[in-house]
Amino acid sequence: MPIRLLRQALSDQQPARMWREQPLKQQYDVVIIGGGAHGLACAYYLAEEHGITEVAVLEKRYIGSGGSGRNTTIIRSNYLTPEGVRFYDESVKLYEQMAADLEYNVMFSQRGHLTLAHNDASLRVMRRRAQVNQLQGVDSRVIGPAEIHALCPWLDVSDHPRFPILGALYHPPGGIIRHDAVVWAYAHQADKRGVHLHQLTTATGILVENGRVTGVQTTRGPIRTGTVLNATAGWCSTVADMAGVSLPVTTYPLQACVTEALKPFLDVIVVSGSLHVYVSQSDRGELVMGAAVDPFASYSMDGSLSFVEGVAGHILELFPALHHVKILRQWAGLCDMTPDFSPIMGFTPVEGFLVDVGWGTYGFKASPISGKMMAELIATGRTPDLIYPFRLSRFGEHDLVGEKGAASVGH
Amino acid sequence: MLLLTCPNCGPRNAPEFRYGGEYNPRPADPDAVDEATWTTYLYLRENRLGVQKEWWYHRAGCGLWFLAERHTKTNEVVRTYRWQPAVPGQES
C-alpha cells in the first residue's frame, strides 16, 4: 500500500474513480431505491453471492447522503430479544471482516461499549440483557462502578450526581467505524461487479399491474423491472405509497452533534438510556454525541436548541470535566420508527415490491447483514430464517419483536 | 417549531406541548370490524410528507388535547383547533 501511495503522489494520473457514472438502462432485474449502506450492501451481495448484476441503485442525492452519513457510527449486538441479538451479531461479524472482504480501510475500532444503569430497574434490565446476550454467544456482562472507573476514569462514578452510576452493561466487541468508508466500499465493490449506481436520480412512481411490480418511473426516465427494493429509511412511507403499500412507520428526526477536537481520552463508547445520551471520541478527537429522537414526528432535518441544551446538560452530568468544551456543529437524520422498535424486511402485499425499512435509530449497524439477507431473499424468493421475525406481516399476526428496552437511548 | 397555539391559552413555547401522533380515528364499533381494519388502526400510519392532521397535548399548561394541522417538512402550523365529536351521518 505505501508504495502504491507514493507512486500515486509522484504521478500526474488521477486516481481511479471509486464508481462510474452509467447511462440509465431501460430494464434491470432489480431496482433498489435508496443509495445508502443498506441499498448498496444489498446490491453488492446480489452481485457477489448470487450473480445478479443487472441491478440499479437509485439515489435522490448522493451516495450515503441520508442516514448512512448522519449516524453516530456505533456498532454493537447487545440487544434485548434473542431474534435481535442473533441478527445484529451476524452484522458485527460481517463488520469485523469488512476491511478484508471489501478491500477498503473502514477503520473499525472495537473499543468496548458501556450502557450505564442509574437505578435498580435499569440494572435489572442490564442483567437480563447480559443473560440473553450470553445465551446467544455474545460477549456481554454487567460490571460495577469500580470496573467502570478503570475503563473510563473521566466518568463520574461517585454518589454526587443526581442520577448516580450504579453499574453498566459492558459489551467489549462494540465499536465505532468510519461510516462514509462503509458506503464507499460497498459502492466501489458493487460498481466493480457491474451494478449501476445512479445518483441524482429520484424515483417518482412505481408501476403496479395486477398486484405485481412492472417498473419504476424516475426523473431520468422509466425503467422496466420485476423487483423493486425500498431501502429509503426516513422516506420509506412516501416510496411505499407509490406502490400502494401502507407501512407501520412514523418518521422522526434524530439529532447529533460533535465537539471541537480533544486529545484522546475516551476509548470506550458511553451510553446512558436514562439520560438520553451517547458519546464516543472519533479518531479526529471530536466527541460524537447523540440523544433520543426529536419529541415530534417530522421530515425536517433542522437542528434545535433544545437538543443541544439537553445533550450538553446530560454529558456534563457524566463528564463534569468537559464543562469548557465547545460544540462544533450539529445535524439531524430521519428515522423510520416502527411500533416495536424492530425493522421491517421482506415481502409486501404487492408482488415484487420488497422493503428493507423501519430501521429507526439502529439501521447503520445492521447494513451488512440486512444487505446480505435481502439479497438472499431476492435471489431465492424465500425469507431467510434470520430475518423471518422481522417480516411486514407480523403486525397483522400480532407477533411483534419488542426491542424497546435495548434501543441505545429511551424513545 | 418554536411556538404552538393552544386553543385555550394562545401561543406558547413548543416544549410545553406533547405530540400525540397523527389523527387516526378508532373504528366506531370495534366488535364489528375485521382483523385487517383493526391492524390498520393499530399499526399502519400514513406518515404524510405534507400538511398532517395530528394530536397535541398541552401538558405544561391547561391539559387540553387538541388538533393541529402542520406541514411535516417545514413544521409550519397551518391551524390548531378543538376536537369536535362526530355528528352522525358526517365524517369525523
Interface residues (C-beta under 8 A of the other chain):
Chain A: W235 S237 T238 S246 L247 P248 V249 T250 T251 P295 F296 A297 S298 Y299 S300 D302 S306 P339 F395 G396
Chain B: M1 P15 R18 Y19 G21 E22 E35 A36 T39 T40 L42 Y43 L44 R45 E46 N47 R48 L49 E54 T72 K73 T74 N75
